[in-house]
Amino acid sequence: MIAESDKKDRTPWRKPGSAADKSKDSGLQKESVNEFPLGRRNFIWMGVSAAVIIVGFLLMLGSGSTEEFNPDIFSARRIVVGPTLAFLGFVAMGVSIIRRPGKKA
């Protein structure tokens, strides 16, 4: 049989008697800036990356070729420059999320 002490709500990633168990009644504790997963520079780079992605998609925009043939659909801006900027923006977004924030001394 399982003892009463073993029936507590334990999760596999939390050790019994850890700080999380002891501080249940004390409320939430505020994290320090060093414990944040993303720093200020990460968010700045994410914003710049999002802007590059949007510019890439805007460069791909244009009128379609519905009634008569429009050779503008094959322009270098729509086929090369726009997708390249969007792709680079997505790569930069991934790097900005993965990169660790710098440590302040």
C-alpha positions as CSV (number, residue, x, y, z in Angstrom):
1,M,0.0,0.0,0.0
2,I,1.0,3.6,-0.6
3,A,1.7,5.6,2.6
4,E,-0.3,8.8,3.2
5,S,2.8,10.9,2.8
6,D,3.4,9.5,-0.7
7,K,0.0,10.5,-1.9
8,K,0.9,14.2,-2.1
9,D,0.6,15.9,-5.4
10,R,4.1,15.4,-6.7
11,T,5.2,16.0,-10.2
12,P,8.3,14.2,-11.7
13,W,10.1,17.5,-12.3
14,R,9.8,18.8,-8.7
15,K,11.5,17.2,-5.8
16,P,9.5,16.8,-2.6
17,G,10.5,19.3,0.0
18,S,11.7,21.7,-2.7
19,A,11.3,25.5,-2.5
20,A,8.2,25.2,-4.6
21,D,6.5,22.9,-2.0
22,K,7.5,25.2,0.9
23,S,6.4,28.4,-0.7
24,K,2.8,27.3,-1.7
25,D,1.2,29.5,0.8
26,S,3.6,32.5,0.6
27,G,2.4,33.5,-2.9
28,L,4.4,34.2,-6.1
29,Q,8.0,35.2,-6.0
30,K,9.2,37.9,-8.3
31,E,12.0,36.8,-10.8
32,S,15.1,38.8,-11.0
33,V,16.1,40.3,-14.4
34,N,18.9,37.7,-14.7
35,E,16.4,34.8,-14.6
36,F,14.3,36.0,-17.6
37,P,14.6,33.7,-20.6
38,L,14.8,36.6,-23.1
39,G,16.5,39.9,-22.6
40,R,15.9,43.4,-24.0
41,R,18.1,42.8,-27.0
42,N,16.3,39.7,-27.8
43,F,13.0,41.6,-28.1
44,I,14.6,44.4,-30.1
45,W,16.0,41.8,-32.6
46,M,12.6,40.1,-32.7
47,G,11.0,43.4,-33.6
48,V,13.6,44.1,-36.3
49,S,13.1,40.6,-37.7
50,A,9.4,41.0,-37.8
51,A,9.8,44.3,-39.7
52,V,12.1,42.5,-42.2
53,I,9.6,39.7,-42.7
54,I,6.7,42.2,-43.3
55,V,8.9,44.2,-45.8
56,G,9.7,40.9,-47.6
57,F,6.0,40.1,-47.9
58,L,5.1,43.6,-49.0
59,L,7.7,43.3,-51.8
60,M,6.0,40.2,-53.0
61,L,2.7,41.9,-53.3
62,G,1.3,43.1,-56.6
63,S,-1.6,42.8,-59.0
64,G,-2.3,39.4,-60.5
65,S,-2.6,38.3,-64.1
66,T,-6.3,37.6,-64.6
67,E,-7.6,38.9,-67.9
68,E,-4.4,39.4,-69.9
69,F,-0.8,38.4,-69.3
70,N,1.1,40.7,-67.0
71,P,4.9,40.2,-67.2
72,D,5.2,42.1,-63.8
73,I,4.4,38.8,-62.0
74,F,7.9,37.6,-63.0
75,S,9.9,40.6,-61.8
76,A,13.0,40.2,-59.7
77,R,11.4,42.2,-56.9
78,R,8.6,39.7,-56.5
79,I,10.5,36.5,-57.2
80,V,14.0,37.1,-55.7
81,V,14.2,40.1,-53.4
82,G,10.9,39.7,-51.5
83,P,11.3,36.0,-50.6
84,T,14.9,36.4,-49.8
85,L,14.1,39.2,-47.3
86,A,11.3,37.2,-45.8
87,F,13.5,34.1,-45.4
88,L,16.3,36.2,-43.8
89,G,13.8,37.7,-41.5
90,F,12.6,34.2,-40.4
91,V,16.2,33.1,-39.8
92,A,16.9,36.3,-37.8
93,M,13.8,35.7,-35.7
94,G,15.0,32.2,-34.9
95,V,18.4,33.4,-33.9
96,S,16.9,36.2,-31.8
97,I,14.8,33.7,-29.9
98,I,17.6,31.1,-29.4
99,R,20.4,33.5,-28.5
100,R,20.9,33.9,-24.7
101,P,20.7,37.3,-23.3
102,G,23.9,39.0,-22.3
103,K,25.0,38.9,-18.6
104,K,25.5,42.3,-16.9
105,A,28.6,42.4,-14.8
